[in-house]
């Protein structure tokens, strides 16, 4: 009888996870020895869903509502593609949508927000996708698409819809663009934090940031023609509260003023795992500090199918730190700059041009694999000229 009872219980569990038709259904997170590690002072909502097993491996404040910032661009794109086949988009449409999804173009998002009837976009997608925590901006901020409320749990539903329910052309178009996420957003913010900063490819990401002013520290800004092709009437307020009139913190029970930084997307072959991390940071937090906090949180997550990059993490200091293709400033134009104070992954180091930044002089340079270039060791937070425990580059 005990053996029979165990068999029945096992079958019942399988039916719960798989559903009557065999399609994976979300199940509770299993017990784990570790928990999501949220940095001090940070408020986070997290959901990690393994599509292979149909289970959550991480859930922390997963239904808590955050202002979406640019994550809402997923819903804006889905709504437009509801009535427009990605295979027959006009050149102008493709340019705008590509830039919105890859480089988080605000002008393009505002164009489609207006075109789709603003809050009507959210009404339609909430009903279509069965979202329970997503809502329109508070009264008086209907033009501000970045104030749409969303949760980590609903974001998992959005990605599951794109991957499992949307037509193949829509799925392939959206995910194809997210896999081509540019390091720099069109507003000059480095958007390869969180998922992109914690795991090796394959991954696909749609990030969000709000409240940091113009301190994104990513130069040069990528070129885009989306702004040129957008109509003047499309230039509505974006997700950045710092560019708008102050909004009440309690509006719609969603914080509209603290610095927000979100990383969402998929990780692993076949988009195995969906990851959604939403964070709020104490007022006045610099972008590089929030960037590092989100990376640290994301690295603690149980993400099936993820490959983690090899190397050692180091803090940085100063602003405008250049990443160069070779360990020299001579004929080695910067690839980009680091967000001020951001933590970086170092895989190896080598001797190069001697650099002096009073009172320091150093000829050692660190290779940052996620940036594809070098920074002088002067700007890494470590004693001595050579980084401890880091091998010398073989070439």
C-alpha positions as CSV (number, residue, x, y, z in Angstrom):
1,X,0.0,0.0,0.0
2,X,2.8,2.4,0.8
3,X,4.5,1.6,-2.6
4,X,1.2,2.2,-4.3
5,X,0.6,5.5,-2.5
6,X,4.1,6.7,-3.5
7,X,3.3,5.9,-7.2
8,X,0.0,7.7,-7.0
9,X,1.7,10.7,-5.4
10,X,4.4,10.8,-8.1
11,X,1.8,10.7,-10.9
12,X,-0.2,13.4,-9.2
13,X,3.0,15.6,-9.0
14,X,3.8,15.0,-12.7
15,X,0.2,15.9,-13.7
16,X,0.5,19.1,-11.7
17,X,3.7,20.2,-13.3
18,X,2.9,19.1,-16.9
19,X,-0.8,19.8,-17.0
20,X,-3.4,17.5,-18.5
21,X,-2.3,18.1,-22.0
22,X,1.5,17.6,-21.2
23,X,2.4,21.3,-21.7
24,X,4.8,22.6,-19.0
25,X,3.1,24.5,-16.3
26,X,4.8,26.8,-13.7
27,X,5.5,25.0,-10.4
28,X,6.8,26.2,-7.1
29,X,10.5,26.8,-6.6
30,X,12.3,23.8,-5.0
31,X,14.0,24.0,-1.7
32,X,17.6,25.2,-2.1
33,X,20.6,25.6,0.2
34,X,21.1,29.2,-1.0
35,X,18.7,32.1,-1.4
36,X,18.6,35.1,-3.7
37,X,21.3,37.4,-2.4
38,X,20.0,41.0,-2.5
39,X,22.6,43.7,-1.9
40,X,22.1,46.0,1.1
41,X,19.7,48.8,0.4
42,X,18.3,47.3,-2.8
43,X,14.7,46.3,-3.2
44,X,14.3,43.4,-5.7
45,X,11.7,41.3,-7.4
46,X,13.0,38.1,-9.0
47,X,11.6,35.2,-11.0
48,X,13.7,32.5,-12.8
49,X,11.8,29.9,-14.8
50,X,13.3,26.8,-16.3
51,X,11.3,26.0,-19.5
52,X,12.7,22.5,-19.7
53,X,11.2,21.3,-16.4
54,X,8.4,23.9,-16.3
55,X,9.5,25.0,-12.8
56,X,10.7,28.2,-11.1
57,X,14.2,27.8,-9.7
58,X,14.0,31.3,-8.0
59,X,11.2,33.5,-6.7
60,X,11.6,36.5,-4.6
61,X,9.0,39.2,-4.4
62,X,8.0,37.9,-7.8
63,X,4.6,39.7,-7.8
64,X,5.9,43.0,-6.5
65,X,5.1,45.8,-9.0
66,X,7.9,48.0,-10.3
67,X,7.8,50.8,-12.9
68,X,8.8,49.0,-16.0
69,X,11.2,51.5,-17.6
70,X,12.2,50.1,-21.0
71,X,11.0,46.5,-20.2
72,X,7.6,47.7,-21.4
73,X,9.0,47.9,-24.9
74,X,8.4,44.1,-25.1
75,X,4.6,44.8,-24.8
76,X,4.8,47.8,-27.2
77,X,6.5,45.5,-29.8
78,X,4.0,42.7,-29.3
79,X,1.1,45.0,-29.7
80,X,2.4,46.4,-32.9
81,X,3.2,43.0,-34.3
82,X,-0.3,41.8,-33.4
83,X,-1.5,43.6,-36.6
84,X,1.8,43.8,-38.6
85,X,3.6,40.7,-40.0
86,X,7.4,41.1,-39.2
87,X,8.2,39.6,-42.6
88,X,6.5,42.5,-44.4
89,X,7.4,45.5,-42.2
90,X,8.2,48.7,-44.0
91,X,11.8,49.9,-43.9
92,X,10.9,52.6,-41.5
93,X,9.1,50.2,-39.2
94,X,11.9,47.7,-39.2
95,X,14.5,50.4,-38.4
96,X,12.4,51.7,-35.5
97,X,11.6,48.3,-34.0
98,X,15.1,47.0,-34.4
99,X,16.5,50.0,-32.6
100,X,13.9,49.9,-29.9
101,X,14.5,46.2,-29.1
102,X,18.3,46.1,-29.6
103,X,19.3,49.5,-28.3
104,X,16.3,50.5,-26.2
105,X,15.5,53.5,-28.4
106,X,13.1,55.8,-26.5
107,X,12.0,57.8,-29.5
108,X,11.0,54.7,-31.3
109,X,9.1,53.5,-28.3
110,X,7.2,56.8,-28.0
111,X,6.3,56.6,-31.7
112,X,4.6,53.2,-31.2
113,X,3.1,54.2,-27.8
114,X,1.3,57.0,-29.5
115,X,0.4,55.0,-32.6
116,X,-1.1,52.2,-30.6
117,X,-3.3,54.4,-28.4
118,X,-1.0,54.7,-25.4
119,X,-2.7,52.9,-22.4
120,X,-4.9,50.9,-24.9
121,X,-1.7,48.9,-25.6
122,X,-1.5,47.8,-22.0
123,X,-5.2,47.0,-21.9
124,X,-4.9,44.8,-24.9
125,X,-1.8,43.0,-23.9
126,X,-2.9,42.4,-20.3
127,X,-6.0,40.7,-21.6
128,X,-4.2,38.7,-24.3
129,X,-1.4,37.4,-22.1
130,X,-3.4,37.0,-18.9
131,X,-1.1,39.4,-16.9
132,X,-2.1,40.0,-13.3
133,X,0.4,42.5,-12.0
134,X,0.8,44.8,-15.1
135,X,-1.1,48.1,-15.1
136,X,-1.2,51.5,-16.9
137,X,0.7,54.5,-15.7
138,X,-1.0,56.5,-12.9
139,X,-3.5,59.2,-13.8
140,X,-1.8,62.2,-15.3
141,X,1.1,60.2,-16.7
142,X,-0.6,58.3,-19.5
143,X,2.0,59.5,-22.0
144,X,4.9,58.1,-19.9
145,X,5.2,54.5,-21.0
146,X,8.1,53.8,-18.6
147,X,5.6,54.2,-15.7
148,X,3.7,51.1,-16.7
149,X,3.7,48.8,-13.7
150,X,5.0,45.2,-14.1
151,X,6.3,42.4,-12.0
152,X,9.0,39.7,-12.4
153,X,6.2,37.0,-12.5
154,X,4.4,38.8,-15.3
155,X,7.6,39.3,-17.2
156,X,8.1,35.5,-17.2
157,X,4.6,35.3,-18.7
158,X,5.5,37.8,-21.4
159,X,8.6,35.8,-22.4
160,X,6.6,32.5,-22.3
161,X,4.0,34.1,-24.6
162,X,6.7,35.2,-27.0
163,X,8.5,31.8,-27.0
164,X,5.6,29.4,-26.8
165,X,2.4,31.1,-28.0
166,X,3.2,33.9,-30.5
167,X,3.6,33.1,-34.2
168,X,7.0,31.9,-35.3
169,X,7.7,35.1,-37.3
170,X,6.9,37.2,-34.2
171,X,8.9,35.0,-31.9
172,X,11.9,34.9,-34.2
173,X,11.8,38.6,-34.9
174,X,11.6,39.7,-31.2
175,X,14.1,37.2,-29.9
176,X,16.4,37.7,-32.8
177,X,16.6,41.4,-31.9
178,X,17.1,40.7,-28.2
179,X,20.0,38.4,-29.0
180,X,21.6,41.4,-30.8
181,X,21.4,43.8,-27.9
182,X,24.0,46.5,-28.3
183,X,26.3,47.3,-25.4
184,X,25.3,51.0,-25.5
185,X,21.7,52.1,-25.6
186,X,20.8,55.0,-27.9
187,X,20.8,57.3,-24.8
188,X,24.5,56.4,-24.0
189,X,23.8,53.9,-21.1
190,X,25.8,50.7,-20.9
191,X,23.0,48.0,-21.0
192,X,25.0,44.8,-20.7
193,X,24.5,44.4,-17.0
194,X,22.7,41.6,-15.1
195,X,22.1,38.7,-17.5
196,X,24.5,40.0,-20.1
197,X,27.1,40.7,-17.5
198,X,26.8,37.4,-15.6
199,X,26.4,34.7,-18.2
200,X,28.1,33.6,-21.5
201,X,26.0,33.6,-24.7
202,X,23.6,32.4,-25.8
203,X,21.4,35.0,-24.1
204,X,18.8,37.5,-25.2
205,X,18.0,40.6,-23.1
206,X,15.6,43.5,-22.7
207,X,16.9,45.8,-20.0
208,X,15.4,48.8,-18.2
209,X,16.8,51.8,-16.4
210,X,15.2,54.9,-15.0
211,X,16.2,57.9,-12.8
212,X,19.9,58.0,-13.4
213,X,19.9,61.3,-15.4
214,X,22.7,61.2,-18.1
215,X,25.2,59.2,-16.1
216,X,25.2,56.0,-18.2
217,X,28.9,56.3,-19.0
218,X,28.8,54.4,-22.3
219,X,30.5,56.2,-25.1
220,X,30.4,56.7,-28.0
221,X,26.7,56.5,-28.3
222,X,25.6,54.0,-31.1
223,X,24.3,55.6,-34.2
224,X,20.7,55.1,-35.1
225,X,18.3,56.4,-37.7
226,X,15.2,55.8,-35.7
227,X,15.1,59.3,-34.4
228,X,15.3,60.7,-37.9
229,X,12.5,58.5,-39.1
230,X,10.1,59.1,-36.1
231,X,7.4,61.6,-36.6
232,X,7.6,64.8,-34.5
233,X,4.3,63.9,-32.8
234,X,5.9,60.7,-31.5
235,X,8.3,62.5,-29.1
236,X,6.5,61.8,-25.9
237,X,8.1,61.5,-22.4
238,X,10.2,58.3,-22.0
239,X,11.0,56.1,-19.0
240,X,13.3,58.6,-17.4
241,X,11.6,60.4,-14.4
242,X,14.5,62.7,-14.2
243,X,13.5,64.3,-17.5
244,X,9.9,65.0,-16.3
245,X,8.0,66.7,-13.6
246,X,8.2,64.9,-10.2
247,X,5.6,62.3,-9.7
248,X,4.1,61.2,-6.3
249,X,6.0,58.2,-4.9
250,X,2.8,56.5,-3.9
251,X,1.0,56.8,-7.3
252,X,-0.5,53.4,-8.2
253,X,1.4,51.8,-5.4
254,X,4.5,51.8,-7.6
255,X,7.7,53.7,-6.7
256,X,8.3,56.3,-9.4
257,X,11.3,58.1,-8.0
258,X,14.0,55.8,-6.8
259,X,16.7,54.7,-9.3
260,X,15.4,51.6,-11.1
261,X,17.5,49.0,-12.9
262,X,16.1,45.8,-14.4
263,X,17.5,42.9,-16.4
264,X,15.2,40.5,-18.2
265,X,15.6,37.9,-20.9
266,X,16.5,34.3,-21.6
267,X,19.7,32.3,-21.0
268,X,21.0,29.1,-22.5
269,X,20.6,27.0,-25.6
270,X,17.0,27.1,-26.9
271,X,16.2,30.0,-24.6
272,X,16.1,27.4,-21.8
273,X,15.7,29.7,-18.8
274,X,13.7,33.0,-18.4
275,X,15.3,35.4,-16.0
276,X,13.5,38.5,-14.6
277,X,15.2,40.8,-12.1
278,X,13.7,44.1,-11.1
279,X,15.5,46.4,-8.7
280,X,15.1,49.8,-6.9
281,X,18.1,51.6,-5.4
282,X,18.4,54.3,-2.7
283,X,17.8,57.8,-4.0
284,X,21.0,59.2,-5.5
285,X,22.6,55.9,-6.3
286,X,25.1,56.3,-9.1
287,X,24.6,54.2,-12.2
288,X,27.8,52.2,-11.8
289,X,26.9,51.3,-8.2
290,X,23.5,50.0,-9.3
291,X,25.0,48.2,-12.3
292,X,27.4,46.4,-10.0
293,X,24.6,45.5,-7.5
294,X,22.4,44.0,-10.2
295,X,25.4,42.0,-11.5
296,X,26.1,40.7,-8.0
297,X,22.5,39.7,-7.4
298,X,22.1,38.0,-10.8
299,X,25.3,35.9,-10.2
300,X,23.7,34.3,-7.2
301,X,20.8,33.0,-9.1
302,X,20.1,29.3,-10.0
303,X,19.9,29.6,-13.8
304,X,19.7,26.1,-15.5
305,X,21.6,25.9,-18.8
306,X,23.7,29.0,-18.0
307,X,27.5,29.1,-18.6
308,X,29.3,31.5,-16.3
309,X,32.4,33.4,-17.6
310,X,35.8,32.6,-16.2
311,X,37.8,35.3,-14.5
312,X,38.0,37.4,-11.4
313,X,35.7,40.4,-10.5
314,X,37.3,43.7,-9.5
315,X,35.9,47.0,-8.6
316,X,36.9,50.2,-10.5
317,X,37.3,53.8,-9.5
318,X,37.1,57.1,-11.4
319,X,34.8,58.0,-14.2
320,X,35.3,57.9,-18.0
321,X,37.6,54.9,-17.8
322,X,38.4,53.8,-21.4
323,X,38.4,50.3,-22.6
324,X,40.8,49.9,-25.5
325,X,41.4,47.2,-28.1
326,X,45.1,47.0,-27.2
327,X,47.1,47.7,-23.9
328,X,48.2,51.1,-25.0
329,X,46.7,54.6,-25.7
330,X,48.7,54.9,-28.9
331,X,46.7,54.0,-32.0
332,X,44.2,52.3,-29.8
333,X,41.0,54.4,-29.9
334,X,38.6,53.6,-27.0
335,X,36.0,50.9,-27.7
336,X,33.8,52.3,-24.9
337,X,34.0,53.6,-21.4
338,X,33.0,52.0,-18.1
339,X,30.1,53.2,-16.0
340,X,31.8,55.0,-13.1
341,X,32.6,52.6,-10.3
342,X,31.3,49.5,-12.1
343,X,32.7,46.1,-11.2
344,X,34.4,44.3,-14.1
345,X,35.4,40.7,-14.9
346,X,39.2,40.3,-15.7
347,X,40.4,37.1,-17.4
348,X,44.1,37.9,-17.8
349,X,46.6,40.7,-17.7
350,X,49.7,41.8,-19.7
351,X,52.4,44.4,-19.8
352,X,51.7,47.3,-22.1
353,X,52.3,51.0,-22.3
354,X,53.3,52.6,-19.0
355,X,50.5,54.9,-17.8
356,X,50.7,57.6,-15.2
357,X,47.7,58.9,-13.3
358,X,49.3,60.8,-10.4
359,X,50.3,59.5,-7.9
360,X,50.2,56.2,-9.7
361,X,52.3,54.7,-12.6
362,X,51.6,51.2,-14.0
363,X,52.5,49.3,-17.1
364,X,50.1,46.4,-16.5
365,X,46.8,46.2,-18.3
366,X,43.7,44.0,-17.6
367,X,41.8,42.2,-20.3
368,X,38.0,42.5,-19.9
369,X,36.4,39.6,-22.0
370,X,32.9,41.0,-21.8
371,X,34.1,44.3,-23.3
372,X,36.6,42.8,-25.7
373,X,39.4,45.2,-24.6
374,X,41.9,46.4,-22.0
375,X,42.0,48.9,-19.2
376,X,45.0,50.0,-17.3
377,X,45.3,48.3,-13.9
378,X,45.6,51.8,-12.3
379,X,41.8,52.0,-12.3
380,X,41.1,48.6,-10.7
381,X,40.6,48.4,-7.0
382,X,43.5,46.2,-6.0
383,X,46.8,46.7,-4.2
384,X,50.0,46.6,-6.3
385,X,50.5,47.0,-10.0
386,X,49.8,43.4,-10.9
387,X,46.4,41.9,-10.0
388,X,46.7,39.0,-7.6
389,X,45.5,35.6,-8.8
390,X,45.1,36.7,-12.4
391,X,47.1,34.9,-15.1
392,X,49.3,36.7,-17.7
393,X,47.6,36.8,-21.1
394,X,49.0,34.1,-23.5
395,X,48.9,36.4,-26.4
